[in-house]
């Protein structure tokens, strides 16, 4: 019984130690000030979906390695005229032969080219998947920056409101404010609390999503995000951006590699219609115990298939259809890139105009309205509720 208790305590201690080590490792993985570059680096290292996609590249590399291999030779050993009942045959024959297939039509080279194109496509597919995850991470990171900023602003406004409520209570106790006015001010706090709850929910939602992308959904430690610098460059025209995207987007490169692989598949299927040859060399030994005679021979020859009925016509047709399909998919991918570039450029320009409008017009107007309401309130020409509402806006 004492040994069982000791074993249970040891297991519990081991689990606690492992949990503490895992917590420390996660804490070291996420800094307290998480920049966008740090988040992207962690994504590349820990995201399980990205790791699984990399295995496709490893599998394609294995296919290429296998395609480069030569066919194995065949060794055969035969005997004839062996009396299995009496065990003393009148004559015996022993055959030893080695056969080495020789691939004709460039099958090995074309198979290697096909596997190499598929490997390059797999690599670009991994890059494209990483790009999609990185884009999603940047979107969530931006939402987290915004929610964090909104929450800080809401807390600041709510703190200012609490100080106003405290001053109003002092004025009420001195008889300088009516009780109804104080109740209205206290009730108005609900609107400010709603402004605080909304960014809190957005912050927790964005935090959970970004931790899931980073492969650490169980992380509970605190961290903050830093807003990346604003893009101050100039956008090129649509044609220039489309050319750059087509030349650099990994999904376009992957589709080009798949089209090339389909072309090599057509050549390979044609080559498979060419029969291979298999030369062989052998050794034959004959012995006759009754005559006390022995003879040895060296045999050689070649075997070749006769393509009378099947010349792989069906597979050639299938490969040609696959080639045409990949060409159409290439056009579709290029068209999709053009659409995405145009949409992204227009979205950026529209948001830039809105940002300029907010900074130069609405924000300045709102600040002037707040200053006017504050001055009017101090002079007794505006109610406290209207002043608070101007501050909130």
Wavefront OBJ file of the C-alpha trace (Angstrom):
o trace
v 0.000 0.000 0.000
v 2.832 2.352 0.850
v 4.440 1.672 -2.544
v 1.179 2.477 -4.351
v 0.847 5.806 -2.527
v 4.457 6.643 -3.324
v 3.891 5.839 -7.013
v 0.816 8.062 -7.183
v 2.691 10.933 -5.564
v 5.544 10.503 -8.035
v 3.164 10.594 -11.016
v 1.414 13.708 -9.662
v 4.758 15.438 -9.100
v 5.897 14.514 -12.607
v 2.685 15.894 -14.151
v 2.986 19.104 -12.159
v 6.615 19.516 -13.212
v 5.755 18.888 -16.871
v 2.907 21.392 -16.694
v 5.175 24.003 -15.144
v 7.801 23.416 -17.822
v 5.173 23.732 -20.556
v 3.918 26.987 -19.040
v 7.459 28.384 -18.891
v 8.109 27.351 -22.492
v 4.923 29.058 -23.658
v 5.775 32.145 -21.628
v 9.173 32.273 -23.313
v 7.543 31.810 -26.720
v 5.320 34.904 -26.451
v 7.002 38.128 -25.314
v 5.062 40.638 -23.232
v 5.306 43.118 -26.115
v 4.302 41.050 -29.137
v 5.258 42.692 -32.412
v 3.902 41.617 -35.771
v 7.286 40.203 -36.790
v 7.420 38.149 -33.578
v 3.921 36.809 -34.224
v 4.791 35.819 -37.797
v 7.929 34.021 -36.619
v 5.994 32.068 -33.989
v 3.367 31.225 -36.601
v 5.987 29.679 -38.882
v 7.448 27.650 -36.030
v 4.375 26.412 -34.168
v 1.289 26.431 -36.381
v 0.244 22.753 -36.762
v -1.530 23.266 -40.085
v 1.581 24.796 -41.589
v 3.677 21.933 -40.209
v 1.316 19.421 -41.779
v 1.555 21.187 -45.137
v 5.351 20.937 -44.967
v 4.978 17.159 -44.843
v 3.512 17.301 -48.349
v 6.788 18.799 -49.497
v 8.703 16.020 -47.764
v 6.490 13.418 -49.452
v 7.112 15.016 -52.863
v 10.859 14.982 -52.166
v 10.578 11.258 -51.477
v 8.785 10.758 -54.802
v 11.618 12.538 -56.599
v 14.229 10.407 -54.857
v 12.351 7.254 -55.838
v 11.939 8.389 -59.457
v 15.709 8.707 -59.846
v 16.367 5.103 -58.833
v 17.383 2.453 -61.355
v 15.283 -0.720 -61.568
v 16.615 -3.595 -59.493
v 18.198 -6.616 -61.177
v 16.572 -10.018 -60.879
v 18.461 -13.090 -59.704
v 17.087 -16.571 -60.302
v 18.220 -20.044 -59.265
v 16.624 -23.157 -60.769
v 17.282 -26.859 -60.826
v 15.812 -29.615 -62.958
v 15.786 -33.422 -63.077
v 15.819 -33.769 -59.333
v 14.087 -36.955 -58.170
v 12.282 -35.895 -55.003
v 11.267 -39.536 -54.245
v 14.479 -41.525 -54.660
v 16.870 -38.640 -54.253
v 19.368 -40.184 -56.727
v 18.562 -38.782 -60.160
v 20.239 -39.951 -63.301
v 21.047 -36.390 -64.280
v 20.871 -32.981 -62.734
v 20.748 -29.462 -64.181
v 21.427 -26.212 -62.338
v 20.550 -22.749 -63.737
v 21.855 -19.419 -62.397
v 20.885 -16.155 -64.113
v 20.949 -12.388 -63.518
v 18.567 -10.122 -65.415
v 18.830 -6.317 -65.520
v 15.909 -4.317 -67.022
v 16.908 -1.371 -69.210
v 14.368 1.446 -69.493
v 13.931 2.791 -72.991
v 12.283 5.968 -74.224
v 13.817 8.129 -71.476
v 11.352 6.869 -68.857
v 13.639 7.452 -65.906
v 14.548 10.998 -66.904
v 10.951 11.956 -67.658
v 9.747 10.404 -64.423
v 12.383 12.444 -62.570
v 11.348 15.647 -64.353
v 7.708 14.962 -63.456
v 8.561 14.360 -59.799
v 10.781 17.459 -59.731
v 7.973 19.662 -61.067
v 5.575 18.224 -58.483
v 8.140 18.900 -55.746
v 8.437 22.547 -56.817
v 4.642 22.797 -56.890
v 4.455 21.358 -53.379
v 6.996 23.898 -52.140
v 5.050 26.767 -53.635
v 1.828 25.339 -52.203
v 3.429 25.450 -48.754
v 4.490 29.062 -49.378
v 0.976 29.932 -50.543
v -0.556 28.333 -47.458
v 1.916 30.181 -45.243
v 0.992 33.405 -47.019
v -2.725 32.792 -46.337
v -2.051 32.095 -42.665
v 0.174 35.175 -42.427
v -2.548 37.315 -43.978
v -5.094 35.983 -41.510
v -2.673 36.636 -38.666
v -2.171 40.229 -39.831
v -5.944 40.767 -39.958
v -6.419 39.395 -36.430
v -3.377 41.338 -35.217
v -4.945 44.557 -36.560
v -8.223 43.717 -34.810
v -6.284 43.121 -31.592
v -4.474 46.462 -31.915
v -7.764 48.220 -32.505
v -9.563 46.486 -29.621
v -6.645 47.211 -27.308
v -6.684 50.888 -28.284
v -10.486 51.112 -27.979
v -10.371 49.539 -24.518
v -7.690 51.964 -23.314
v -9.713 54.888 -24.618
v -12.922 53.562 -23.046
v -11.185 53.117 -19.693
v -9.849 56.657 -19.907
v -13.275 58.109 -20.732
v -14.914 56.021 -18.016
v -12.329 57.247 -15.507
v -13.042 60.862 -16.472
v -16.753 60.159 -16.103
v -16.264 58.675 -12.634
v -14.447 61.841 -11.551
v -17.334 63.913 -12.905
v -19.815 61.803 -10.942
v -17.784 62.266 -7.755
v -17.734 66.043 -8.249
v -21.462 66.003 -8.962
v -22.115 64.162 -5.701
v -20.073 66.760 -3.829
v -22.117 69.508 -5.474
v -25.325 67.648 -4.607
v -24.276 67.347 -0.960
v -23.585 71.078 -0.906
v -26.981 71.763 -2.404
v -25.577 73.067 -5.680
v -27.227 70.349 -7.812
v -30.656 68.796 -7.825
v -31.051 65.103 -7.039
v -32.737 64.411 -10.371
v -29.782 65.813 -12.263
v -27.399 63.605 -10.262
v -29.485 60.502 -11.013
v -29.454 61.329 -14.710
v -25.673 61.602 -14.651
v -25.300 58.279 -12.803
v -27.696 56.595 -15.227
v -25.710 57.985 -18.158
v -22.801 55.822 -17.004
v -24.470 52.786 -18.627
v -23.669 54.184 -22.061
v -20.013 54.514 -21.128
v -19.977 50.957 -19.728
v -21.285 49.659 -23.055
v -18.373 51.399 -24.778
v -16.059 49.526 -22.417
v -17.658 46.066 -22.717
v -17.600 45.988 -26.545
v -13.802 46.358 -26.903
v -13.272 43.885 -24.047
v -15.227 41.248 -25.972
v -13.392 42.098 -29.198
v -10.063 41.942 -27.376
v -10.694 38.491 -25.912
v -12.020 37.170 -29.225
v -9.022 38.448 -31.182
v -6.644 37.199 -28.480
v -8.136 33.692 -28.644
v -7.925 33.618 -32.436
v -4.345 34.835 -32.618
v -3.258 32.299 -29.994
v -4.933 29.579 -32.064
v -3.000 30.698 -35.135
v 0.212 30.690 -33.112
v -0.462 27.093 -32.034
v -0.815 28.019 -28.354
v -4.557 28.181 -27.588
v -3.937 27.201 -23.957
v -1.648 30.168 -23.230
v -2.971 32.295 -20.352
v -0.169 34.808 -19.844
v -0.568 38.538 -20.511
v 0.819 40.169 -23.610
v 0.298 43.371 -25.539
v 0.539 44.060 -29.245
v 2.305 47.001 -30.803
v 0.781 48.814 -33.751
v 3.012 48.442 -36.846
v 4.182 51.621 -38.563
v 1.825 53.164 -41.077
v 2.574 52.569 -44.735
v 3.731 55.867 -46.178
v 4.794 54.707 -49.647
v 3.102 55.225 -52.960
v 1.136 52.517 -54.729
v 1.976 51.730 -58.317
v -0.558 51.482 -61.086
v -2.687 48.379 -61.556
v -0.558 46.941 -64.371
v 2.647 47.201 -62.352
v 1.061 45.662 -59.273
v -0.440 42.825 -61.317
v 2.932 42.048 -62.932
v 4.639 42.002 -59.531
v 1.925 39.779 -58.051
v 1.988 37.306 -60.938
v 5.783 37.079 -60.709
v 5.897 36.626 -56.934
v 2.664 34.998 -55.764
v 3.434 31.385 -54.764
v 0.036 30.074 -55.903
v 0.804 31.278 -59.436
v 4.234 29.644 -59.331
v 2.697 26.424 -58.007
v 0.201 26.334 -60.857
v 2.992 26.887 -63.386
v 4.841 23.943 -61.852
v 1.719 21.768 -62.039
v 1.280 22.681 -65.697
v 4.893 21.684 -66.348
v 4.353 18.449 -64.429
v 1.312 17.692 -66.585
v 3.388 18.215 -69.731
v 6.051 15.821 -68.440
v 3.304 13.351 -67.593
v 2.248 13.331 -71.260
v 5.825 12.601 -72.334
v 6.161 9.911 -69.691
v 2.958 8.141 -70.720
v 4.151 8.121 -74.312
v 7.461 6.660 -73.187
v 5.685 3.971 -71.184
v 4.233 2.725 -74.473
v 7.771 1.820 -75.568
v 8.662 -1.684 -74.319
v 11.738 -2.097 -72.160
v 14.404 -4.694 -72.739
v 15.818 -7.032 -70.126
v 19.160 -8.614 -71.041
v 20.309 -11.521 -68.919
v 23.377 -13.663 -68.406
v 23.326 -17.112 -66.834
v 25.308 -20.129 -65.862
v 24.112 -23.675 -66.518
v 25.637 -26.804 -65.087
v 24.704 -30.386 -66.024
v 25.817 -33.516 -64.231
v 25.121 -37.215 -64.867
v 26.178 -39.450 -61.957
v 25.627 -42.616 -64.008
v 28.072 -41.592 -66.712
v 30.255 -39.597 -64.358
v 30.011 -36.662 -66.766
v 29.677 -32.935 -66.106
v 29.202 -29.954 -68.425
v 29.012 -26.191 -67.840
v 27.506 -23.534 -70.099
v 27.222 -19.750 -70.119
v 23.868 -18.482 -71.353
v 22.924 -14.964 -72.349
v 20.013 -13.352 -74.095
v 17.462 -10.579 -73.966
v 13.720 -10.380 -73.436
v 11.467 -7.634 -74.751
v 7.733 -7.061 -74.640
v 5.711 -6.864 -77.849
v 3.411 -3.798 -77.951
v 0.802 -5.426 -80.139
v -2.358 -4.446 -78.251
v -1.508 -2.012 -75.446
v 0.706 0.972 -76.244
v -0.607 3.018 -73.299
v -2.959 5.010 -75.514
v -5.540 5.527 -72.756
v -3.026 6.968 -70.298
v -1.666 9.292 -72.971
v -5.178 10.637 -73.576
v -5.704 11.027 -69.844
v -2.406 12.907 -69.457
v -3.230 15.238 -72.351
v -6.588 16.087 -70.791
v -4.838 16.758 -67.488
v -2.369 19.053 -69.259
v -5.172 21.069 -70.839
v -6.920 21.247 -67.458
v -3.806 22.641 -65.767
v -3.464 25.262 -68.519
v -7.037 26.438 -67.916
v -6.400 26.485 -64.158
v -3.339 28.636 -64.775
v -5.502 31.176 -66.582
v -8.023 31.070 -63.746
v -5.317 31.658 -61.115
v -3.877 34.590 -63.063
v -7.341 36.115 -63.464
v -7.970 35.703 -59.748
v -4.700 37.476 -58.955
v -5.717 40.395 -61.194
v -9.084 40.653 -59.415
v -7.499 40.501 -55.956
v -4.878 43.127 -56.815
v -7.501 45.508 -58.186
v -9.747 45.003 -55.161
v -6.882 45.423 -52.698
v -5.681 48.594 -54.373
v -9.144 50.140 -54.422
v -9.748 49.128 -50.802
v -6.472 50.699 -49.707
v -7.177 53.961 -51.556
v -10.705 54.108 -50.147
v -9.539 53.499 -46.592
v -6.785 56.068 -47.054
v -9.345 58.662 -48.089
v -11.531 57.786 -45.105
v -8.546 58.050 -42.764
v -7.641 61.453 -44.142
v -11.268 62.551 -43.821
v -11.440 61.415 -40.197
v -8.120 62.979 -39.219
v -8.546 66.274 -41.056
v -12.293 66.813 -40.727
v -14.321 64.683 -38.321
v -11.751 64.406 -35.539
v -10.978 68.129 -35.636
v -14.687 68.955 -35.687
v -15.387 66.593 -32.780
v -12.581 68.155 -30.737
v -13.919 71.639 -31.449
v -17.411 70.507 -30.443
v -16.025 69.089 -27.174
v -14.122 72.309 -26.413
v -17.213 74.394 -27.162
v -19.415 72.174 -24.994
v -16.878 72.309 -22.167
v -16.637 76.085 -22.323
v -20.422 76.405 -22.458
v -20.791 74.053 -19.509
v -18.315 76.053 -17.422
v -20.204 79.226 -18.237
v -23.521 77.596 -17.324
v -24.918 77.602 -20.842
v -24.760 73.815 -21.369
v -25.840 70.828 -19.307
v -23.387 68.317 -17.952
v -25.080 65.520 -19.901
v -24.468 67.292 -23.215
v -20.889 67.998 -22.238
v -20.287 64.314 -21.389
v -21.901 63.198 -24.611
v -19.612 65.533 -26.601
v -16.620 64.096 -24.759
v -17.745 60.551 -25.536
v -18.204 61.319 -29.230
l 1 2 3 4 5 6 7 8 9 10 11 12 13 14 15 16 17 18 19 20 21 22 23 24 25 26 27 28 29 30 31 32 33 34 35 36 37 38 39 40 41 42 43 44 45 46 47 48 49 50 51 52 53 54 55 56 57 58 59 60 61 62 63 64 65 66 67 68 69 70 71 72 73 74 75 76 77 78 79 80 81 82 83 84 85 86 87 88 89 90 91 92 93 94 95 96 97 98 99 100 101 102 103 104 105 106 107 108 109 110 111 112 113 114 115 116 117 118 119 120 121 122 123 124 125 126 127 128 129 130 131 132 133 134 135 136 137 138 139 140 141 142 143 144 145 146 147 148 149 150 151 152 153 154 155 156 157 158 159 160 161 162 163 164 165 166 167 168 169 170 171 172 173 174 175 176 177 178 179 180 181 182 183 184 185 186 187 188 189 190 191 192 193 194 195 196 197 198 199 200 201 202 203 204 205 206 207 208 209 210 211 212 213 214 215 216 217 218 219 220 221 222 223 224 225 226 227 228 229 230 231 232 233 234 235 236 237 238 239 240 241 242 243 244 245 246 247 248 249 250 251 252 253 254 255 256 257 258 259 260 261 262 263 264 265 266 267 268 269 270 271 272 273 274 275 276 277 278 279 280 281 282 283 284 285 286 287 288 289 290 291 292 293 294 295 296 297 298 299 300 301 302 303 304 305 306 307 308 309 310 311 312 313 314 315 316 317 318 319 320 321 322 323 324 325 326 327 328 329 330 331 332 333 334 335 336 337 338 339 340 341 342 343 344 345 346 347 348 349 350 351 352 353 354 355 356 357 358 359 360 361 362 363 364 365 366 367 368 369 370 371 372 373 374 375 376 377 378 379 380 381 382 383 384 385 386 387 388 389 390 391 392 393
